[in-house]
Amino acid sequence: MAKKTKGLVIVFTGNGKGKTTAALGMALRFVGHGKRALIVQFIKNLPYGEVRAARRFGKSLVIRQMGAGFCRFGTGEAIKKHKRLAEKALSFAVREIKSGRYHLVVLDEVNCAVHFGLVKLRSVLEVIRLKPKSLHLVLTGRWAPKPILKKSDLVTEMKEGKHPYRKGVKAQKGIEF
């Protein structure tokens, strides 16, 4: 029997911790096999540990933080800024996907961006449709829409069982950021 390979669409979703971490682990595996990975962060904009670490890998592992940070999504100028940046991140991701430079592209927190109306679901579905057959595409974030789940090859839902936040423990370097 012949082995079949293809670029997969992978979703890490759910209310539990580990969605971005799983995608980062996958990117690290790609780099370990001499391949290139790009992570486009749709919401994050702080100097998280993964951003600092990625710099050590040069062009093999690139992380582009393109969001305005986590906030209470509302109306007015704040939401306009978030939308503008999320749309810019999606356009950037499309250009990079089409470039053929990467073997793996992660759209980090893109499901949240769809949920909060920062990017249109149909635009993300179009990214899935246009991806090259050999490219692996990972979409992370809570609230993955059913149409995205339907188009995916692999879906993992992280479920919170227990979290130190619930006991008042603040986010810690290396764990949450």
N, C-alpha and C positions, 0 to 999 in steps of 0.2 A: 504494500500500500504506500502511495506517495505521501510525503509529508506536506501539508498545506500550511502556508504562512501568509499572514496579511496584517496590515496595520489595524490595530484594534481601537475601538472607542471604549474608554474605561471611565466609570463614574465612581467617585468616593463621596458619599452623602451621609446624611443622618445627623442626629443631635449630639453624638459622641465625639470625643477628641480623637484626632489621628488622621483626618482627611488629607490635610496638607503634608503631614509627616509621611503618609503612605506614598503620596505622589513624589516627594523628595527622595524617598528610598528607591523608587522606580527610576528616577532620573540618575541617581548615583549608580545604579546597576548598568544603565546605558553607558555612562561615562566609563565604567569599568570594562566594558566591552569595546572601547575605542569609538563610541558613537557620541553624537552631540545631542544635548537636551536644552530646551528653552522652557522657562517657567514665567508666565505672564501673570502677575498678581493684580487682580481687578480692584481690590479694596485696600489692601495693606500698603502702608507707606513709611513704616518705622524701620530702623536698622535691625531687623530680626537676625538671629544667628545664622540662618540659612543664607542670607544675602552676603554676610561677611565670609562665610565658608565658600560660597560659589566663586568668589573672586580668586580663590586659590587654584581653581580649575581652568582659568583663562576662558577661551572660547568654547571649551567642551561643555560647560554648564553655565548657562546665562540665566540670571533672574532679573526681570524688569518689573519694578514696583511702579504701577501706574495709577493707583487709586489715591483717594483723598483721606484714607483712614476710616476706621470704624466710627460710626456715630449713630445717633438716633435719626433715621431717615425721615424727613418731614417735607416741607414745601419751601418755596422761595429760592433764594440764591444758593443756599447750601445744596439743595437737591439738584439744582442746575449744574453746579460744579461737579458733583458726583456723576451725573449723567454724561456730561461732556468728557470727563476723564475715562469713564467706562467705555464709552463709544470709541474714544481714541485708542484704548487698550485693545478693543476688538478689531479695529482696523489694523493696528500694528500686528496683532496675532495673525490675521489673514495674510498680510504681506509676507511675514516670516514663514508661514506654512507654505505659501506658494513658492518661496525662494528655494526650497529644497535643501537648505543648510542643516536642518535638524531631522533627527530620527524620531524624537519624542517631543511633543509640545504639551505643556500643562497649562490649562486655563484655570488658575487658582481662584476660588471663590466666585466663579462665573455663575454658578447656580444661585448664589445670593444676589448677584447683580441682576439676574432675571427676576427673582422673587420681589426685589424692591423696585422694579421698573427702571433700572438704570440702563439696561440693554433689552432689546426685544427678543423674545423667545425665537421668533422666526429667523432672526439674524444668527443666533447660535446654531439653530438647526441647519442653516445654510453653510456655516463653517464645517459642520459634520459632513454635509453633502459634498463639499468641494475638497475635502482633505485628500491628498494623494493616497493611493491604495497601500503604499508601504509605510506611511506615517502612523505612529501611535499617538492618539489624542486622549488626554486625560482631563476630565472636568470635575472640579471639586466644589464643595460647599453644600450647606444644608439646603433643603427644599428643592432637590432636583425635580424639575417638571416631568410629568409622565411622558410627554413626547420625546424628551431626551433619553429617558430610561428605555423607551421602546427602541430607539436607534442605537443603543449601546450594545456592545458585545459582552461586557463584564460590568457588573454593578456590585459594589460593596457598601452596605449601610452600617455606619458606625453608630452604636447605640450606647448612650450614657448609662452606666450602671451606678457610678459613684464619681463625684468630682470634689476636689478640695475647695473649690469656690463656694460650695454649699455650706462650708464650715468657716467661711471668712478668710481663707488662705488666698493671698494675692497671687497673680501670675508670676511665674518664676523663670529666670533666664535658663535657656536650654530645655525647658519643658513647654511653656506656652509661647515663648518668643526667642 
